Amino acid sequence: MGKKLTVREFNGIKKLVLVQNNLIYRFEEYSKQATEPQLREAFQKLCASAKNHKQKLLKALEVSDE
């Protein structure tokens, strides 16, 4: 059985998810605007990484909630 989150911990995670959403949005926008293929690919990789981290965080929260 997982530990219950405090309000402070929950708010911290909530802020982290908001920042990740912002990063994902910006990386997607920058990859669309980039004209150089290497730069576009770099932003796409950063976007994928940010999405993966966000999914892992949310999945960890689901598991600890059970």
VOMI-25035 format. One record per residue (C-alpha): x, y, z; chain; residue in one letter. Coordinates in nm, 3 decimals. Example, Ala and Ser with C-alpha at 12.3 -4.5 7.8 and 13.67 -1.06 7.14 Angstrom:
2
+---------+---------+---------+--------+---------+
:    east :   north :      up : cadena : residuo :
+---------+---------+---------+--------+---------+
:   1.230 :  -0.450 :   0.780 :      A :       a :
:   1.367 :  -0.106 :   0.714 :      A :       s :
+---------+---------+---------+--------+---------+
This chain:
66
+---------+---------+---------+--------+---------+
:    east :   north :      up : cadena : residuo :
+---------+---------+---------+--------+---------+
:   0.000 :   0.000 :   0.000 :      A :       m :
:   0.138 :   0.341 :  -0.103 :      A :       g :
:   0.185 :   0.651 :   0.107 :      A :       k :
:  -0.091 :   0.913 :   0.096 :      A :       k :
:   0.012 :   1.244 :  -0.059 :      A :       l :
:   0.004 :   1.560 :   0.145 :      A :       t :
:  -0.164 :   1.869 :   0.005 :      A :       v :
:   0.180 :   2.025 :  -0.044 :      A :       r :
:   0.308 :   1.721 :  -0.236 :      A :       e :
:  -0.006 :   1.712 :  -0.450 :      A :       f :
:   0.025 :   2.083 :  -0.532 :      A :       n :
:   0.391 :   2.033 :  -0.622 :      A :       g :
:   0.305 :   1.750 :  -0.859 :      A :       i :
:   0.022 :   1.955 :  -1.006 :      A :       k :
:   0.265 :   2.239 :  -1.080 :      A :       k :
:   0.512 :   1.995 :  -1.233 :      A :       l :
:   0.245 :   1.856 :  -1.466 :      A :       v :
:   0.149 :   2.210 :  -1.571 :      A :       l :
:   0.511 :   2.289 :  -1.651 :      A :       v :
:   0.541 :   1.964 :  -1.847 :      A :       q :
:   0.228 :   2.051 :  -2.045 :      A :       n :
:   0.380 :   2.389 :  -2.127 :      A :       n :
:   0.708 :   2.228 :  -2.237 :      A :       l :
:   0.526 :   1.977 :  -2.455 :      A :       i :
:   0.327 :   2.254 :  -2.621 :      A :       y :
:   0.635 :   2.468 :  -2.682 :      A :       r :
:   0.846 :   2.179 :  -2.814 :      A :       f :
:   0.565 :   2.084 :  -3.055 :      A :       e :
:   0.535 :   2.445 :  -3.175 :      A :       e :
:   0.911 :   2.488 :  -3.213 :      A :       y :
:   0.941 :   2.163 :  -3.408 :      A :       s :
:   0.672 :   2.287 :  -3.650 :      A :       k :
:   0.851 :   2.619 :  -3.696 :      A :       q :
:   1.203 :   2.482 :  -3.732 :      A :       a :
:   1.331 :   2.488 :  -4.088 :      A :       t :
:   1.649 :   2.293 :  -4.021 :      A :       e :
:   1.582 :   1.914 :  -4.010 :      A :       p :
:   1.826 :   1.850 :  -3.726 :      A :       q :
:   1.668 :   2.120 :  -3.512 :      A :       l :
:   1.319 :   1.992 :  -3.589 :      A :       r :
:   1.424 :   1.640 :  -3.491 :      A :       e :
:   1.582 :   1.767 :  -3.168 :      A :       a :
:   1.259 :   1.942 :  -3.066 :      A :       f :
:   1.056 :   1.632 :  -3.152 :      A :       q :
:   1.284 :   1.423 :  -2.930 :      A :       k :
:   1.252 :   1.673 :  -2.646 :      A :       l :
:   0.875 :   1.665 :  -2.686 :      A :       c :
:   0.866 :   1.286 :  -2.677 :      A :       a :
:   1.085 :   1.282 :  -2.368 :      A :       s :
:   0.862 :   1.534 :  -2.188 :      A :       a :
:   0.552 :   1.328 :  -2.277 :      A :       k :
:   0.716 :   1.009 :  -2.147 :      A :       n :
:   0.814 :   1.172 :  -1.819 :      A :       h :
:   0.464 :   1.308 :  -1.772 :      A :       k :
:   0.309 :   0.966 :  -1.841 :      A :       q :
:   0.545 :   0.798 :  -1.593 :      A :       k :
:   0.462 :   1.054 :  -1.326 :      A :       l :
:   0.088 :   1.015 :  -1.375 :      A :       l :
:   0.120 :   0.636 :  -1.381 :      A :       k :
:   0.317 :   0.643 :  -1.054 :      A :       a :
:   0.041 :   0.848 :  -0.898 :      A :       l :
:  -0.220 :   0.595 :  -1.010 :      A :       e :
:  -0.024 :   0.305 :  -0.863 :      A :       v :
:   0.035 :   0.483 :  -0.532 :      A :       s :
:  -0.336 :   0.566 :  -0.509 :      A :       d :
:  -0.443 :   0.200 :  -0.512 :      A :       e :
+---------+---------+---------+--------+---------+
